[in-house]
């Protein structure tokens, strides 16, 4: 640091240099039980839905952070309310959603925590748009996260700190874990490993790239997304047929203290649940839908186990599927976790929307055993 920072630990110096005082002092160095943060976003009605005069059955009570679901043709007594950490309607910009929902997780990763942001919802509800978005102001959480991470790193005193940023991008397609940055290179078999001591999950044999700028990392995302499995269905012209995991690891080395602090951020775009009757899936698309729903069922089993009280909980079935193994440090594990649930406001999707909101309500009661920043010492100076 400019003032030398004598006597400060690496985490203290990082917090002092890279975090606004109001949030840094409340987060840095703390771990312990922390509930999964759950927010809900409703997309606007699409042109076709508007032209067909479809009824809107979801509203967001912003001040109360409550999603209200109306029964088509029912009375006020038939409505259901679901309370979350925050709710967003179509008036919220991509930037506002990033600031209100994801910024805290990003800041925590810079402080040395592991964090996960994952999007859940039926196909066509807007998950991929929320995470990745489009050009300009329609940029989603992933590009805004990248920009925020490098902006924070840019505030560090280069005379004292050196940072290394690495990233990888994989998809879970049917039952295969595929490296999207090693497509066509004869990549080795990917395996998910879970550290029994720390609970942290890693992917073996993945092509992890070191990057030095936000532009370079954004190009990696574009490169990987070109290889993702998508298909056109009756519900979504660009339906994701796989679960996507984008992971960024950050290590900051303190030359003065001869220590380092590392954090990891994982963004997960879950493929949407779908019914073949509605999506019109057949042939290969039907096989994909079966595997997508099987993975989401395994995720539901994990959530069910984690929300059981006390002694009746029993073992959590993380190992029943690669999806749940990958998410084991994010649900009931050691990471700070944000779940963004995307729902449709259309009357025709009322059953799927109800299921998504009920699912999200259960996730909100899951507590993670968040581990505080881990500082590593380096011999030799």
C-alpha positions, 0 to 999 in steps of 0.5 A: 500500500502507499502508506506501507501497511506495516503490521497488517495481515494480507486480508486486512490490507486487501479489505482496506484497499479494495472494499468500501468501509461500510461493507468490508468491516462487516464481512472480512474475516468472518465465516459461520452459518449463513442462509442461501440468499434467494431472489426472484425475477419475473420476465415481461410478457413476450409479444406473442403472449401479449398478442394472444391476450394472455393473463398475467398471473405474477406480481412482485411486491417490491417493498415486502420482497414478496412474489404474489401468484394469482390463480387464473379465474380465482378470487383474492383468497386463492392467491399465494405469497412467497417471501424472498430476500428480494424480488424484481419485476420487469422494471429492474435493469440488468445493472440494478439486479447485479447491484442488489443481488450479486454485488455482495457475493462478488465482493466476498470473493475478493475478500477470500470467500468462495461464492456461487451464483446460480439461476433456476427456472423453467425453460424460457423464463430468462435464466441465460439472459439474467446471467449473460444478457446481451450487448451494452446495458443488457449485459448480464450478471456474468460480464458485470461480475467480471468487470467488477472483479477486475475493477477491484483488482485494479485498486490494489497497490501493484508494489505490494500485491500481485494477482492471478485470475484463472477461469474455466467453463464446463457444461453438464450435457446429459450425464457427460461433463464437457470442457467448453474451452477445450472443444476439438482438442481431445480433452481428457475425461473430466471428473468432479472431486470433493475435498472431504476436509474442506467440502470444496469441489473441483473439476479434474483435467479441465482447461483452466485459462489464466487471464489478465483483463476483463476483455480477455475473460469475456472473450473466453465466455463467448468462445465457450458459449459457442460450443454449448448445446442448445436447441429450438423448442416450442417454449424457447427458440434457443433452449439450453440443453445443458447445465453451464458452470463458469468458474473464476479463481482469484489469488492475491499475493502479498509481497510484504507479508509473504502470504496469499488469499484466494477466492473462487466464484462459480456461476451456474446456469441450470437448464430449465425443467420442461414437459415434452407435451409443452416443449414439443421435444422428440427424438434427441431433444426428448432424451436431453429433456429426460436427463435435464429433469433427472438432474433437477430431480436429484437437485430437489432430493438434495434440497429436501434432505437439507431442509429436514429438521435435526436428526431426521435429516439423514445423509445428503445425496450429493453423489447421486448425480454429477450436478449435485456433486458440483453444487455440494459446496454451494448448497449446505456446503462452505460457499456463500450462495445466491440463487436467482429464480426466473419465472414466467408471468404468463397464465399458461405457465402457472403450474411451472411458476408455482413449482419454481416459487415453492422450490425456491422457498425451500432453498431459502431455508438452507444454511451453509457453513461458510468458511472465512478467508483462508490465508496461505504463507509462502516460505522464502520471502 
